Amino acid sequence: MCGIAGIIDHHQKVDDSIVQRMNAAVKHRGPDGEGVYVNNNVGLGHTRLSILDLSDAGKQPMKDGSLVLTFNGEIYNYKELKAELEKESYSFQTGTDSEVILKAYSHWGQDCVSRFNGMWAFALYDENSNSLFCSRHRFGIKPFHYFDGPDTFVFGSEIGQLLPFLGAVRANLSILSDYLIFGLEDHSNDTFFEGIRKLPAGFNLTVDCRTMSCELKRYYQVNARTDVAEMSPEQRENALSELLTDAVALRLRSDVKVGSCLSGGIDSSLLTAIASEQYRTETSSPFFSFTAKSTDPHNDESNWAKKVADHCGLDWKLTQPSGTDFRAVIQAVIALQQEPFGSPSVVMQYYVMRESREQGCTVLLDGQGGDETWVGYPRYLANIFKHTPLTEKWRLFNKMKANSALSAKTLLGLIVYFANPSVPIKRQNKKWSFIETEFRKAAHLDVVRDRYNGKHSLTELQILELTSTQLPHLLRYEDRNSMAHAVESRLPYLDYRLVEFALGAPKEWKVEGGWTKYPLRRQIEKRLPKEVAWRRKKVGFEAPTAEWFRDSAFFDEAIKRSKLIHTIAPSIPYDRLDNRMRWRLFNTAIWEEQFNIQEFG
């Protein structure tokens, strides 16, 4: 895992020092080395976190003939691709996946990315054609930000690398409105910074370095496997087991220590069980896992994580951030996330990544994508209920209530709320009525209507959440928190083969008997105690918000300092703010301070 940087100057030769400054801004992503490449008006930079082939042979930018690569990520099936390319008479000088990318591009051209199973954001410069080929992973696990200005085209792993090229740093009005009123983040290719965009997940970008023309092209469309529904339940279970096992095995490939994030929930428990079993066959050392313990017993899942740790014989590490710890790091976390984020729970994840680094474990498996692919959120129950025949609704409702730990009132509320866009729009506009009308009108209501559109099939809703309204912001949290501590996070549930399999599975199988994630529970049952498999309550790395927000003055003082917020909302009813509202305003205020935001673009 690394940091990448690049610049194409419209008018003159690139100065090495500019690329070096871009590298310095992401040194935390790659503390093991850095490199700079300049060819006339093109400059590439790289900071390295050594995971595969720890020798200097893996240094980047990596050159192979006329091709030069700066790459962030891992190609997990690089060994298989390397063997295939060797049969085509290609020879290799290193044991890196970076060299495999270069040879794969030489052989297959831009179509090479369709052969990769991994996570990536990279730029590949061809000296002969004077063109830059950029690509981002199918689901966007790794970031790629860019700014196409009047004098330069610049790109990087993080927004902070690009800010010096903007001149004035201004907030994106619509994106900020979406966040404050509806809690939306990363649902667009625009960022909170006016002028800075993201390369969309599943897209390539080609830049002609002479004419500065850009071509954006999709190479991957999320699709469901059509044969899964035709399988028998036993065939599906066996196929799922094989896919999970292989997805984890590929992501255990490393020349450094590997562990897992273990929340105690379904997703992380299953991954940890599979990984620890595979790990024991290759090494005598116990598998590492890391858990964030909440100080609030109502949302503490550490007891479930302990059951998994004991059963699997893990080397289990626990971190328990307090309210004091939260206040000590929150400004730093907001700075490293670089854009406002959903809740203080991100701080819990931050402490997990920090503990992992302190223990010398620089690769972690995590369960992102499990909820979106295997119907883990309660709101999916609302979608399934809506599309169930009238004669079956009452029976299904009772099963959902019994096996989801939701009361009848809560479940009914979800069904109403998540199938009628007018309900959340009216509710949130009423809560945020103190925001000036101009700013409320700037919000993207089309995104809200799409998210709460009860007409979507379950698969359509899952794809929407994978590509727009849910997964992208979780991937941003994961990337920034892990890379802040030079830890590589790997996400087996987002192996594209597993995603396509899950999307093709019948909804009746995914929520059989009203159980969310039914297929994963069946897999857990074979590896862990039944009580872990059939637990009902879902929490995750949730922060003890009630405790951390007890001192409201800590938050309100920051909000009152913000010029940006007082432009949006001149009169804030502090006594009517709930914790979620107070957090969004506070987060925006600190973000404004950290990045010297000069109001709106």
C-alpha positions in Angstrom: 0.0 0.0 0.0 1.4 3.3 -1.0 0.9 6.9 -2.0 0.9 8.0 -5.6 1.3 11.5 -7.1 1.4 13.0 -10.6 1.4 16.2 -12.6 1.2 17.1 -16.2 2.1 20.7 -16.8 0.4 22.4 -19.7 3.3 24.8 -20.4 6.7 23.8 -19.1 9.0 21.1 -17.8 8.0 19.7 -14.3 10.2 20.6 -11.4 11.3 17.6 -9.3 10.6 19.6 -6.1 6.9 19.8 -6.9 6.6 16.1 -7.1 8.7 15.7 -3.9 6.2 18.0 -2.1 3.3 15.9 -3.3 5.1 12.8 -2.0 5.8 14.5 1.4 2.1 15.1 1.8 1.4 11.3 1.8 4.6 10.1 3.5 2.5 8.3 6.1 1.1 6.1 3.4 4.5 4.9 2.4 7.2 5.3 5.1 9.5 2.7 3.5 10.8 4.7 0.6 9.9 7.2 -2.1 10.7 7.9 -5.7 10.3 10.7 -8.4 10.2 10.4 -12.2 10.2 13.4 -14.5 10.1 13.5 -18.3 9.6 17.0 -19.6 6.1 18.1 -18.7 5.2 14.9 -16.9 6.1 14.0 -13.3 5.2 11.0 -11.2 5.8 10.4 -7.5 5.5 7.4 -5.1 5.8 6.7 -1.4 6.2 3.0 -0.6 4.8 0.7 2.1 6.7 -2.6 1.5 4.4 -5.6 1.5 5.6 -7.8 -1.4 9.3 -8.2 -2.3 10.7 -5.9 0.4 14.0 -5.3 -1.5 14.8 -2.1 -3.4 13.7 -4.0 -6.6 10.2 -3.0 -5.8 10.9 0.8 -5.7 8.5 3.0 -7.7 7.9 4.8 -10.0 8.9 1.5 -11.7 10.2 1.6 -15.3 10.0 -1.1 -17.9 11.0 0.0 -21.4 9.0 3.0 -22.3 6.4 2.4 -19.5 6.6 4.0 -16.1 4.2 3.0 -13.2 3.1 4.6 -9.9 0.8 2.2 -8.1 -1.2 2.0 -4.9 -2.7 -1.3 -3.9 -2.1 -5.0 -4.4 -2.8 -7.4 -7.3 -3.6 -10.5 -5.3 -3.5 -12.9 -8.3 -0.2 -11.6 -9.5 1.5 -15.0 -9.2 -1.1 -16.6 -11.6 -0.8 -13.6 -14.0 3.0 -13.8 -13.8 2.9 -17.5 -14.8 0.6 -16.8 -17.7 2.8 -14.0 -18.9 6.0 -16.1 -18.6 4.4 -18.6 -21.0 4.1 -15.7 -23.4 7.9 -15.2 -23.2 7.9 -12.3 -20.7 10.7 -12.3 -18.1 10.6 -10.7 -14.7 13.3 -9.1 -12.6 11.4 -8.7 -9.3 8.9 -10.5 -7.2 6.5 -7.6 -7.2 2.9 -7.2 -8.4 4.0 -3.8 -9.8 6.1 -5.4 -12.4 3.2 -7.8 -13.3 1.0 -4.7 -14.0 3.7 -3.3 -16.4 4.0 -6.6 -18.3 0.3 -7.2 -18.3 -0.2 -3.7 -19.9 2.4 -4.5 -22.5 0.6 -7.7 -23.4 -3.1 -6.9 -23.0 -3.2 -3.1 -23.1 -5.9 -1.3 -21.2 -7.9 -4.6 -20.9 -5.3 -5.8 -18.4 -7.3 -4.4 -15.5 -10.2 -6.8 -16.2 -7.8 -9.6 -15.4 -6.7 -8.2 -12.0 -8.1 -9.5 -8.7 -7.0 -7.0 -6.1 -7.3 -3.4 -5.2 -5.7 -0.6 -7.1 -5.3 3.0 -8.1 -2.5 3.6 -10.5 -1.1 5.8 -13.3 1.0 4.4 -16.1 2.9 6.7 -18.4 4.0 5.7 -21.9 7.0 7.7 -23.1 6.5 6.6 -26.7 2.9 7.8 -27.0 3.3 10.5 -24.4 0.0 9.4 -22.7 -1.0 8.7 -19.2 -3.3 5.7 -18.4 -5.0 5.8 -15.0 -7.2 3.1 -13.5 -9.2 2.6 -10.3 -10.4 -0.6 -8.7 -13.8 -2.0 -9.6 -15.4 -0.9 -6.3 -13.0 2.0 -5.5 -11.1 0.4 -2.6 -8.1 2.7 -3.3 -8.5 6.4 -3.8 -7.6 8.5 -6.9 -8.3 12.2 -6.7 -7.5 14.7 -9.5 -7.7 18.4 -10.4 -7.8 19.4 -14.0 -6.8 23.1 -13.9 -6.0 25.7 -16.5 -2.3 25.1 -16.1 -1.9 21.6 -14.8 -3.5 18.2 -14.5 -2.6 16.8 -11.1 -3.6 13.6 -9.3 -2.9 11.9 -6.0 -4.0 9.4 -3.4 -5.2 12.2 -1.1 -6.8 15.6 -1.5 -4.1 17.3 0.5 -1.6 16.7 -2.3 -3.7 18.8 -4.7 -4.8 21.7 -2.5 -1.6 23.8 -3.4 -2.7 23.9 -7.0 -6.2 25.3 -6.3 -5.3 28.8 -5.2 -8.3 29.5 -2.9 -9.7 26.4 -1.2 -13.4 26.5 -1.3 -16.2 24.3 -0.1 -18.5 22.5 -2.6 -21.9 23.9 -1.7 -24.1 21.0 -2.9 -21.9 18.3 -1.4 -21.8 20.0 2.0 -25.6 20.5 1.9 -26.0 16.8 1.1 -23.9 15.9 4.1 -25.4 18.3 6.7 -29.1 17.6 5.8 -29.1 14.0 4.6 -25.9 12.6 5.9 -24.7 11.7 2.4 -21.0 11.4 1.6 -18.9 10.1 -1.3 -22.1 9.6 -3.3 -20.7 11.7 -6.1 -17.5 12.0 -8.1 -17.3 15.5 -6.7 -15.6 16.0 -3.3 -16.3 18.5 -0.5 -13.6 20.7 -2.1 -14.7 22.7 -5.2 -12.7 21.6 -8.2 -11.3 18.3 -6.9 -12.9 15.2 -8.3 -12.5 11.4 -7.9 -11.8 8.9 -10.7 -15.0 6.8 -10.5 -14.7 3.2 -9.3 -14.5 0.8 -12.3 -13.2 3.5 -14.7 -10.1 4.2 -16.6 -8.8 7.6 -17.5 -6.5 8.3 -20.4 -4.7 11.7 -20.7 -2.9 12.8 -23.9 0.0 14.7 -22.4 0.5 16.8 -25.5 -3.1 18.0 -26.1 -4.2 17.6 -22.4 -7.4 15.9 -23.7 -8.9 13.3 -21.3 -11.0 10.3 -22.0 -13.0 8.6 -19.2 -14.1 5.0 -19.9 -15.9 2.4 -17.8 -14.3 -1.0 -17.8 -16.4 -2.7 -15.1 -20.2 -2.8 -14.5 -21.5 -4.4 -11.4 -23.5 -7.5 -12.4 -25.1 -10.4 -10.7 -24.1 -14.0 -11.6 -27.1 -15.5 -13.4 -26.4 -19.2 -12.6 -26.5 -18.9 -8.8 -30.3 -18.8 -8.6 -30.4 -22.1 -10.4 -28.2 -23.9 -7.9 -29.6 -26.1 -5.1 -29.0 -24.7 -1.6 -26.3 -27.3 -1.0 -24.5 -26.3 -4.2 -24.7 -22.6 -3.3 -23.3 -23.3 0.2 -20.4 -25.2 -1.3 -19.7 -22.6 -3.9 -19.8 -19.8 -1.3 -17.4 -21.7 0.9 -14.9 -22.1 -2.0 -15.2 -18.5 -3.0 -14.7 -17.2 0.6 -11.8 -19.5 1.2 -10.0 -18.5 -2.0 -10.8 -14.7 -1.5 -9.1 -14.9 2.0 -6.2 -17.1 0.8 -5.3 -14.5 -1.9 -5.4 -11.7 0.6 -3.1 -13.6 3.0 -0.3 -13.3 0.5 2.3 -11.1 2.1 5.9 -10.9 3.1 4.9 -9.2 6.4 2.7 -10.0 9.3 -1.1 -10.3 8.6 -4.0 -10.0 11.0 -7.7 -9.0 11.1 -10.1 -6.4 12.4 -12.5 -8.3 14.7 -15.6 -6.4 15.7 -17.4 -9.5 16.9 -20.0 -9.2 14.2 -20.9 -11.8 11.6 -18.6 -10.5 8.8 -15.4 -10.1 10.7 -15.9 -13.3 12.8 -16.3 -15.4 9.7 -13.3 -13.8 7.9 -11.1 -14.2 11.0 -12.1 -17.9 11.5 -11.2 -18.7 7.8 -8.0 -16.7 7.9 -6.8 -18.1 11.2 -7.3 -21.6 10.0 -5.4 -21.0 6.8 -2.7 -19.1 8.7 -2.0 -22.0 11.0 -1.2 -24.3 8.0 1.6 -21.9 7.0 3.1 -20.7 10.2 3.4 -21.8 13.8 2.4 -18.3 15.0 -1.1 -17.5 16.1 -3.2 -15.2 13.9 -3.5 -11.6 15.1 -6.8 -9.8 15.5 -7.7 -6.4 16.9 -10.9 -5.2 18.5 -12.2 -1.8 19.6 -14.1 -2.1 22.9 -16.9 0.5 23.6 -17.1 1.9 27.1 -20.9 1.8 26.7 -22.1 -1.7 27.5 -25.1 -1.2 25.3 -23.0 -1.2 22.1 -20.0 -3.2 23.3 -19.4 -6.3 21.2 -16.1 -7.3 22.7 -17.6 -10.3 24.4 -18.5 -11.7 21.0 -15.0 -11.0 19.7 -13.6 -12.8 22.7 -15.6 -15.9 21.9 -14.1 -15.9 18.4 -10.6 -15.2 19.7 -10.8 -18.0 22.3 -12.2 -20.5 19.8 -9.6 -19.8 17.1 -6.7 -19.4 19.5 -6.0 -15.8 18.3 -3.4 -13.4 19.5 -6.1 -10.9 20.4 -5.5 -7.2 21.1 -8.1 -4.9 22.6 -8.2 -1.1 22.5 -10.8 0.9 24.4 -10.7 4.6 23.6 -12.3 6.9 26.2 -13.9 10.3 25.9 -10.6 11.8 26.7 -8.9 9.8 24.0 -11.6 10.9 21.5 -11.0 14.6 22.3 -7.3 14.1 22.0 -7.3 12.8 18.5 -10.5 14.1 16.9 -8.9 17.0 15.1 -6.2 14.8 13.7 -8.7 12.2 12.5 -10.8 14.9 10.8 -7.6 16.2 9.1 -6.5 12.7 7.9 -10.0 11.9 6.6 -9.8 15.2 4.7 -13.6 15.3 4.2 -16.4 15.4 6.8 -17.6 11.9 7.8 -20.7 10.2 9.2 -20.1 9.6 12.9 -17.5 9.4 15.7 -17.3 5.7 15.2 -14.6 6.4 12.7 -12.4 7.2 15.7 -12.9 3.6 17.0 -11.5 2.3 13.7 -8.6 4.7 14.0 -7.6 3.2 17.3 -7.8 -0.3 15.9 -5.4 0.6 13.1 -3.1 2.4 15.5 -2.9 -0.7 17.7 -2.2 -2.9 14.7 0.7 -0.8 13.7 2.1 -0.7 17.3 2.0 -4.5 17.3 4.0 -4.7 14.1 1.0 -6.0 12.1 1.0 -4.0 8.8 -1.7 -6.0 6.9 -5.2 -6.4 8.2 -8.2 -8.2 6.7 -11.5 -6.3 7.3 -15.2 -7.0 6.6 -16.2 -4.0 4.5 -18.7 -5.0 1.8 -20.3 -7.8 3.8 -23.4 -5.9 4.7 -24.0 -4.6 1.2 -23.5 -7.9 -0.5 -25.2 -10.2 2.1 -28.1 -8.0 3.2 -26.8 -7.0 6.6 -28.6 -3.7 7.1 -32.1 -3.6 8.6 -33.2 -1.3 5.8 -32.9 -4.2 3.4 -35.7 -5.9 5.3 -37.9 -3.0 4.4 -37.2 -3.6 0.7 -37.8 -7.3 0.9 -41.1 -6.8 2.8 -42.3 -4.4 0.2 -41.8 -6.8 -2.6 -43.3 -9.8 -0.7 -46.8 -11.0 -1.8 -49.6 -9.6 0.4 -50.5 -13.1 1.6 -47.0 -13.7 2.9 -46.3 -10.3 4.5 -47.6 -11.0 8.0 -45.7 -14.3 8.3 -42.5 -12.6 7.0 -42.9 -9.6 9.3 -43.1 -11.9 12.4 -40.0 -13.8 11.3 -38.0 -10.6 10.7 -39.1 -9.3 14.1 -38.1 -12.5 15.9 -34.7 -12.9 14.2 -33.5 -9.3 13.9 -33.8 -8.0 17.5 -36.1 -5.2 16.1 -39.3 -4.4 17.9 -42.5 -4.4 15.8 -42.7 -0.6 16.0 -39.1 -0.2 14.8 -39.5 -2.7 12.0 -42.7 -1.0 10.8 -41.0 2.4 11.0 -38.1 1.1 8.8 -40.6 -0.3 6.3 -42.3 3.1 6.0 -39.2 5.2 6.1 -37.1 3.3 3.5 -39.8 2.9 0.9 -41.1 6.4 0.7 -38.6 9.2 -0.3 -40.9 11.9 0.8 -40.7 10.8 4.5 -36.9 11.3 5.0 -36.9 14.4 2.8 -39.7 16.1 4.9 -38.2 14.9 8.2 -34.7 16.1 7.5 -35.8 19.4 6.1 -37.8 20.0 9.2 -34.9 19.1 11.5 -32.5 21.4 9.5 -35.0 24.2 8.9 -32.6 26.6 10.5 -30.3 26.3 7.5 -30.8 29.0 4.9 -33.2 28.1 2.1 -30.6 28.7 -0.6 -28.4 26.0 1.0 -31.2 23.5 1.5 -32.2 23.8 -2.1 -28.6 23.0 -3.2 -28.9 19.4 -1.9 -29.2 16.6 -4.4 -32.7 15.4 -3.7 -32.5 13.0 -6.7 -29.9 11.0 -4.8 -32.1 10.8 -1.7 -35.2 9.8 -3.8 -33.2 7.1 -5.5 -31.9 5.7 -2.2 -35.3 5.5 -0.6 -37.1 4.4 -3.8 -39.2 1.4 -2.7 -39.6 0.3 -6.4 -36.0 -0.9 -6.5 -35.5 -4.6 -6.4 -33.2 -5.9 -3.7 -30.4 -6.4 -6.2 -30.9 -2.9 -7.6 -30.7 -1.4 -4.1 -27.6 -3.4 -3.2 -25.9 -2.2 -6.4 -26.9 1.4 -5.6 -25.4 1.1 -2.1 -22.2 -0.6 -3.4 -21.6 2.1 -6.0 -23.0 5.3 -4.5 -24.9 5.7 -1.3 -23.2 3.4 1.2 -19.9 1.6 0.5 -17.9 4.5 -1.0 -17.7 6.4 2.3 -16.9 3.3 4.3 -14.0 2.6 1.9 -12.7 6.2 2.4 -12.8 5.8 6.2 -11.0 2.4 5.9 -8.3 3.8 3.6 -7.5 7.0 5.5 -7.5 5.3 8.9 -5.3 2.4 7.9 -2.9 4.5 5.8 -2.5 7.1 8.6 -0.7 4.3 10.4 0.9 2.7 7.3 -1.3 -0.3 7.6 -2.6 -2.1 4.5 -6.3 -3.0 4.8 -7.6 -5.9 2.6 -11.3 -6.6 2.0 -12.1 -10.2 1.0 -15.9 -9.6 0.7 -15.1 -7.2 -2.1 -13.5 -9.8 -4.2 -15.5 -9.2 -7.4 -16.2 -12.9 -7.8 -17.8 -13.0 -4.4 -19.8 -9.8 -5.0 -21.2 -11.1 -8.3 -22.1 -14.4 -6.6 -23.9 -12.7 -3.7 -25.9 -10.4 -6.0 -27.0 -13.4 -8.0 -28.2 -15.3 -5.0 -32.0 -15.5 -4.4 -33.2 -13.0 -1.8 -35.1 -15.8 0.0 -31.7 -17.5 0.6 -30.0 -14.3 1.8 -32.8 -13.7 4.5 -34.1 -17.2 5.0 -36.4 -17.3 8.0 -36.0 -13.5 8.5 -32.3 -13.9 9.3 -30.1 -11.3 7.6 -26.9 -12.8 6.2 -28.3 -16.3 6.4 -25.7 -17.8 4.1 -22.8 -16.3 6.1 -24.3 -17.6 9.3 -24.4 -21.0 7.8 -20.7 -20.7 7.0 -19.9 -19.5 10.6 -21.9 -22.5 12.0 -19.3 -24.8 10.5 -16.4 -23.0 12.1 -17.5 -21.2 15.3 -19.9 -21.7 18.2 -23.6 -21.6 17.1 -24.3 -18.7 19.4 -21.9 -16.6 17.3 -23.6 -17.7 14.1 -27.1 -17.0 15.2 -26.7 -13.8 17.3 -29.3 -11.2 16.4 -28.1 -7.8 17.4 -25.8 -5.9 15.0 -23.4 -3.2 16.3 -19.9 -3.0 14.7 -17.2 -0.6 15.9 -19.8 1.7 17.2 -18.6 4.6 19.4 -20.0 5.3 22.9 -21.6 8.5 21.5 -23.7 9.3 24.6 -20.6 9.4 26.7 -18.4 11.2 24.2 -21.0 13.9 23.7 -21.8 14.5 27.3 -19.8 17.7 27.2 -21.7 19.5 24.5 -19.7 22.7 25.1 -16.7 21.0 23.5 -18.6 20.7 20.2 -20.6 23.9 20.4 -17.6 26.1 20.9 -16.1 24.8 17.6 -19.4 25.3 15.8 -19.6 28.9 17.1 -16.2 29.7 15.7 -17.1 28.6 12.2 -17.7 31.3 9.5 -18.8 28.7 7.1 -21.5 27.3 9.3 -22.8 30.7 10.2 -23.1 31.6 6.5 -25.2 28.4 6.1 -27.1 28.8 9.4 -26.9 32.3 11.0 -29.1 31.2 14.0 -28.5 27.7 15.3 -30.9 26.3 18.0 -28.2 24.5 20.1 -30.8 23.3 22.6 -32.6 21.3 19.8 -29.5 19.7 18.3 -29.3 15.9 18.7 -26.0 14.2 18.8 -26.0 13.4 15.0 -26.8 17.0 14.1 -24.2 18.3 16.5 -21.6 16.0 15.1 -22.1 17.1 11.5 -21.9 20.7 12.4 -18.8 20.1 14.6 -17.1 18.0 11.9 -17.7 20.7 9.3 -16.3 23.4 11.6 -13.1 21.5 12.4 -12.7 20.6 8.7 -13.0 24.3 7.8 -10.3 25.1 10.3 -8.0 22.3 9.3 -8.1 23.1 5.6 -8.6 26.9 5.7 -11.8 26.7 3.7 -12.8 30.1 2.2 -16.5 29.6 2.0 -18.0 28.4 -1.2 -17.0 27.9 -4.8 
